């Protein structure tokens, strides 16, 4: 498959997955560019141990998580920080939710939900996004995360439990 075919086939997938992590269209566009730059630079090194789609998923997840970490370190003014429940010394970064399909009256509620998702540990967050938002099976999620199906199921169940607790805590706010 050529780079052009890869871009045509997977650009929407990459953008939407990045948007799930970052909740900001400009950041998702930047990640999409970074992902396809990496794909272009490394396509000749792709070994085919996984499908091209899985490889691109992994790149997107890693770039998205790295972007969140970099934003955390930079502490830009349009972000606010809170503390993780599981590690009070690790800040959580929550950006303005800028998803084009959400109506104005739903934006605040979606921001609260994604703030709680962003507060989850990375692997729980990834399992939740892939299975619940991206509608991946446990097997597909395990392949993307380089994990076992049992591990993914455990991560997903813990993510659901933790998300429910976080939403309950935020309900009165």
N, C-alpha and C positions, 0 to 999 in steps of 0.2 A: 504494500500500500504506500502511495506517495504521501508526502507531507500535506499537499493540497487536499487529498482525499481524507486524510486524518482530520485536518482542520474542519472541513465541510461536515464530516460525520459526527464530530465530537465537540464542536465549539459551544453548542447550546448546553450540552451535558456539563461541560467544564464551568461555564458561566453560572448555571443554576446551582451546581454543587457549591461553588465558591460563595454564591449569594446566601446559601443556607448557613454557611459559617460566619460570614461577615455582615450580613444584613445591610449592605450598603452597595448601591449599584456601581459607583465609581471604583470602589475597592475590588469588587467582583470583576470588573472589566480589567483592572490592573493585573489581578491574579490570572485571568484568562490569557492575557498577553504573555505573562511570565511562564505559564504552563506550556504554551505553544512554542515559546522560544526554547525551553528545555527539550520539548519533543523534537524540534527541528535540529537542535545541536546534538541530540543523542539518539535519533531514530536509527542510525546505522549500527548502534550498539544494542538495540533492542534484541534480546535473545529469544523471545517467544516462549519463555517458560510459563507465562500467563498470557491472556489475550491482550491485544493492544488496548482495548477498552479498560481492562483492569489496571494496566500499567498507567494509563492516563488518569484514572481515578486516584491511584496512589499519589501520583505527582500533584494532582489538584489538592488532595487532602493535606499533604505535607507542606505545599506552598501556602495554603490557607492558614494552617496552624502556625507556621513560621511567621506569617504576616501578622497574626494576632499577637504573637510573642514580641515581635519588633515594635508594634504599636504600644504594647504594654511598657516596654523599656523606654520608649520615647515620650510617653505620657503627653500626648498632644492635647491641646486645650479643648477640643470638641468631644473628648471622652471624659467619663467620670469613672471613678474606681470604687469598688466595694471589696469586702473581704470574703474569701472562700470559707465555707463552713468547715471543710475538711482540712484546710491549711490556712489559718488566719494571716500568715505572713505573705501569702501569694495574692496579688491583686487580680481582680477580674476586670476586664475591659468590656464595656458595653457601649456600642456606638448607636447613633440615631438610626432607627430602622427605616430603610429607604427602599422598600420593595414596591415596584411599580403597580402590582395588582391589588394592593391592599387599600381599601377605602379609608378616608380620613378618620372616621369614627372608630375604625378597627385598629388603627395604627398604635395607639397607646396600649391596647390589650396585647397586641402582637409583640410590642417592645418588651412588655413584662414577661411574656412567655419566653422570648429569645434571651432575655437577660438571665432567666433561670436555666435555660439550656446552656448558655455560655458559662454558667457557674459550675457545670458538671465537670468532672475530670475528663481529660482529652479522649481517652479510649471509650468511656461511656458516651460522651457526646458524639463521637464518630459512629459508634454502633447505633445510637438512636437516630441520627440523621440519615444514615444509609438505609436502615430498616423501615423507619416510620415515614420519613419525608421523601426519600428517593425510592421507596418501595422495593428494596433489594431483599432477596431471600437470605436466610441465615448462612447458607452455603456461599452465596455471592459475597456477602459481607465478610465472612471468614477469609475468603480468598483475597479480597481487597485489603483487609487488615493484616494479612499474613498471620492468621490465627486459626484456632480450631472452632468448629461449630459450637461445641459446649462452652468454650470461652466467650464466644459472641453472645450466646443465649444468656449467660451469666451477666455479662456487661450490659446487655439490653434490659434485663430485669432490674438490675441495680439502678440503671439510668431512669427507668420508669418510676421506681420507688423514690429515688432522690428528687426527681422532677416534681412528683406529686407533693412531696414534703415542702420543697421550695415554693411551689405555687400556693400551698396552704399558708405558709408563713407570710407571703406577699399579698394575700387576698385582702387583708384589711388596710393595705397601704394605698 
